[in-house]
């Protein structure tokens, strides 16, 4: 009779190498969480801009600072990553790009599209 090993298994998460599709999937979830976490800040800034013209000018001046522009690029990266990965997941739900080769290409395409949009935006606002 075989004895079953019931000891807990230690997984070193830093040594596990996920395929690129798994990395895109995890980043898709993380970017979604971060975008939801940023909703209160976005609503607050919107509320501030709608108070008066002077408040709008103050928010606009704050947005033109270098730190704020960099933060907007990070938020844009979150948004683009989440959008493009979501489109990829929707296509895969419709059985488009479900093969291993197409899935890998789609994952790299998500990263490339995100980088292209963020680099274009960075060239425009920095």
C-alpha positions as CSV (number, residue, x, y, z in Angstrom):
1,X,0.0,0.0,0.0
2,X,1.3,3.4,-1.0
3,X,1.6,6.0,1.7
4,X,0.4,9.5,0.7
5,X,2.6,12.4,1.4
6,X,0.4,14.9,3.3
7,X,3.1,17.4,4.0
8,X,2.5,20.9,2.8
9,X,4.2,21.9,-0.5
10,X,6.4,25.0,-0.5
11,X,6.0,27.0,-3.7
12,X,8.6,29.6,-4.3
13,X,6.6,32.1,-6.4
14,X,9.7,33.9,-7.6
15,X,11.0,30.7,-9.2
16,X,7.8,29.8,-11.1
17,X,8.0,30.8,-14.7
18,X,4.6,31.4,-16.1
19,X,3.9,31.4,-19.9
20,X,3.4,34.9,-21.3
21,X,-0.4,34.3,-21.4
22,X,-0.4,33.7,-17.7
23,X,1.6,36.9,-17.1
24,X,-0.9,38.9,-19.1
25,X,-3.8,37.3,-17.3
26,X,-2.3,38.2,-13.9
27,X,-1.5,41.7,-14.9
28,X,-5.0,42.1,-16.3
29,X,-6.5,41.2,-12.9
30,X,-4.0,43.5,-11.0
31,X,-4.6,46.4,-13.3
32,X,-8.4,46.0,-12.8
33,X,-7.9,46.1,-9.1
34,X,-5.7,49.2,-9.3
35,X,-8.1,51.0,-11.6
36,X,-11.0,50.3,-9.2
37,X,-8.8,51.6,-6.4
38,X,-8.1,54.8,-8.3
39,X,-11.9,55.5,-8.8
40,X,-12.3,57.6,-5.6
41,X,-9.3,59.8,-6.6
42,X,-10.8,60.3,-10.1
43,X,-14.2,61.1,-8.8
44,X,-12.7,63.6,-6.3
45,X,-10.7,65.4,-9.0
46,X,-13.8,65.5,-11.2
47,X,-15.8,66.9,-8.3
48,X,-13.1,69.5,-7.7
49,X,-13.1,70.6,-11.3
50,X,-16.9,71.1,-11.3
51,X,-17.0,73.3,-8.2
52,X,-16.0,76.5,-9.9
53,X,-13.8,77.9,-12.6
54,X,-11.0,78.8,-10.0
55,X,-11.1,75.2,-8.7
56,X,-10.8,73.9,-12.3
57,X,-7.8,76.1,-12.9
58,X,-6.1,74.8,-9.7
59,X,-6.7,71.2,-10.7
60,X,-5.5,71.9,-14.2
61,X,-2.3,73.6,-12.8
62,X,-1.7,70.6,-10.6
63,X,-2.1,68.2,-13.5
64,X,0.5,70.0,-15.5
65,X,3.2,69.2,-13.0
66,X,5.8,66.6,-13.9
67,X,4.8,64.2,-11.1
68,X,1.1,64.3,-12.1
69,X,2.0,63.7,-15.7
70,X,4.0,60.7,-14.8
71,X,1.2,59.4,-12.6
72,X,-1.2,59.9,-15.5
73,X,1.1,57.8,-17.7
74,X,1.1,55.0,-15.1
75,X,-2.7,55.2,-14.9
76,X,-2.9,55.1,-18.7
77,X,-0.6,52.0,-18.7
78,X,-3.0,50.3,-16.3
79,X,-6.0,51.3,-18.4
80,X,-4.5,50.2,-21.7
81,X,-3.1,47.0,-20.3
82,X,-6.5,46.2,-18.8
83,X,-8.4,47.2,-22.0
84,X,-6.2,45.2,-24.5
85,X,-6.0,42.2,-22.2
86,X,-9.7,42.3,-21.8
87,X,-10.2,42.3,-25.6
88,X,-7.8,39.4,-25.8
89,X,-9.8,37.5,-23.2
90,X,-13.1,38.3,-25.0
91,X,-11.7,37.0,-28.3
92,X,-10.5,33.8,-26.6
93,X,-14.0,33.4,-25.1
94,X,-15.2,33.4,-28.7
95,X,-12.6,30.7,-29.6
96,X,-10.5,33.1,-31.5
97,X,-6.8,32.8,-30.8
98,X,-7.1,29.8,-28.5
99,X,-4.2,27.8,-29.9
100,X,-0.9,27.9,-28.1
101,X,0.8,29.9,-30.8
102,X,-2.0,32.4,-31.3
103,X,-2.4,32.8,-27.5
104,X,1.3,33.6,-27.2
105,X,1.2,36.0,-30.1
106,X,-1.9,37.7,-28.7
107,X,-0.2,38.1,-25.3
108,X,2.8,39.8,-26.9
109,X,0.4,41.9,-29.0
110,X,-1.2,43.1,-25.7
111,X,2.2,44.3,-24.4
112,X,3.1,45.9,-27.8
113,X,-0.2,47.8,-28.1
114,X,0.0,49.0,-24.5
115,X,3.6,50.1,-25.0
116,X,2.8,51.9,-28.2
117,X,-0.1,53.9,-26.7
118,X,1.8,54.8,-23.6
119,X,4.9,55.8,-25.5
120,X,2.8,57.9,-27.9
121,X,1.1,59.6,-24.9
122,X,4.5,60.1,-23.2
123,X,5.8,61.9,-26.3
124,X,2.8,64.1,-26.4
125,X,2.6,65.1,-22.7
126,X,6.2,65.0,-21.4
